[in-house]
Amino acid sequence: MGDQALEARLRHYLEGLAATRRTVTYGEAAMALALAPPHTIHRVATALEIMMAEDAAAGRPLLAALVTSKVRGDMPAPGFFAKAKKLGLHDGSDHGATAEIFVRMERERLWAAAGSGTSAG
C-alpha cells in the first residue's frame, strides 16, 4: 500500500509540469516535494508506479512519463517500463526506439490534455 498523501502531492506537482511541458528527474521530484531521507527516490518511484496503475485504469496518459532518470538522459528509469508492461501498455523494453516512442507518445498525450484544459490526473 502506498503513501496516499505523497501520491496526491506528486500527482499535483506533475500536473503542473505537464501544463508547462517540462520533465523532472526522480531526485528533483523528491526535492520539490521536500521529502526527507532515507529512500527519497525509492519513495517517488513507488508512488509513480501506483499512479501509473491509476492512470492506466482511468484511461489517462501516464504522468510518470514526465519523470526521468538522471543517468538515462530524458528517459524514465527501467522500472517505468517494467510497470507499463505489467499494465499491458508497453512491451517492457527500456531502451531504443520502442521505448523512446512510448515515452514521447505519453508525453504528447499529457501535453494535449493539459492544453485542452482537461485534467491529466
C-alpha positions in Angstrom: 0.0 0.0 0.0 1.3 3.4 -0.9 1.5 6.7 0.8 -1.7 8.4 -0.4 -0.6 11.9 0.7 2.7 11.6 -1.2 0.9 10.3 -4.3 -1.6 13.2 -4.2 1.2 15.7 -3.8 3.3 14.1 -6.6 0.3 14.0 -8.9 -0.4 17.7 -8.3 3.2 18.5 -8.9 3.4 16.5 -12.2 0.1 18.0 -13.5 1.8 21.4 -13.1 4.8 20.2 -15.1 2.5 18.8 -17.8 1.0 22.2 -18.2 4.4 23.7 -18.9 5.7 20.8 -21.0 8.6 20.1 -18.6 10.2 16.9 -17.3 12.0 16.4 -14.0 14.4 13.8 -12.5 13.4 11.5 -9.7 15.7 13.4 -7.4 14.3 16.8 -8.4 10.8 15.5 -7.8 11.8 14.3 -4.3 13.4 17.7 -3.6 10.4 19.6 -4.9 8.1 17.6 -2.5 10.6 18.2 0.3 10.9 14.5 1.1 13.2 13.7 4.0 15.7 10.9 3.7 16.0 8.0 3.7 14.9 6.4 0.4 13.5 9.5 -1.2 14.0 8.4 -4.8 12.6 4.9 -4.0 9.5 6.5 -2.4 9.0 8.7 -5.5 9.4 5.6 -7.8 6.9 3.6 -5.7 4.3 6.5 -5.8 4.8 6.8 -9.5 4.1 3.1 -10.1 0.9 3.4 -8.1 -0.1 6.4 -10.1 0.7 4.6 -13.3 -1.8 1.9 -12.4 -4.4 4.5 -11.5 -3.8 6.4 -14.7 -4.0 3.3 -16.9 -7.2 2.1 -15.2 -8.8 5.5 -15.8 -7.6 5.7 -19.4 -5.4 8.7 -18.7 -1.9 9.4 -20.0 0.8 8.4 -17.6 2.1 11.3 -15.6 5.0 9.2 -14.6 6.4 9.7 -18.2 7.5 13.1 -17.1 9.9 11.8 -14.5 13.4 10.9 -15.9 16.4 9.2 -14.7 19.5 11.3 -14.1 21.7 8.7 -15.8 19.3 8.0 -18.8 19.0 11.4 -20.3 15.4 12.2 -21.0 14.1 8.7 -20.3 12.4 7.2 -17.2 14.1 4.5 -15.2 13.7 0.9 -16.3 11.0 0.4 -13.6 8.7 2.7 -15.5 8.9 0.4 -18.5 8.5 -2.8 -16.4 5.4 -1.4 -14.8 4.0 -0.3 -18.2 4.5 -3.9 -19.3 2.6 -5.3 -16.2 -0.2 -2.9 -17.1 -0.3 -4.1 -20.7 0.7 -0.7 -22.1 4.2 -1.5 -23.5 6.4 -4.3 -24.4 8.8 -3.6 -21.5 11.8 -2.6 -23.4 13.5 0.2 -21.6 15.8 1.5 -24.3 15.8 2.0 -28.1 13.3 3.4 -30.4 10.3 1.5 -29.0 10.9 2.9 -25.5 11.5 6.4 -26.8 8.3 6.4 -28.9 6.3 5.1 -26.0 7.5 7.9 -23.7 7.1 10.5 -26.4 3.5 9.4 -27.1 2.6 9.5 -23.4 4.1 13.0 -23.0 2.3 14.2 -26.1 -1.0 12.9 -24.6 -0.2 14.7 -21.3 0.6 17.9 -23.0 -2.5 17.7 -25.2 -4.7 17.1 -22.1 -3.1 20.0 -20.3 -3.5 22.3 -23.3 -7.2 21.4 -23.7 -7.9 22.2 -20.0 -8.8 18.6 -19.2 -7.1 17.0 -16.2 -4.3 14.7 -16.9 -4.6 13.3 -13.4 
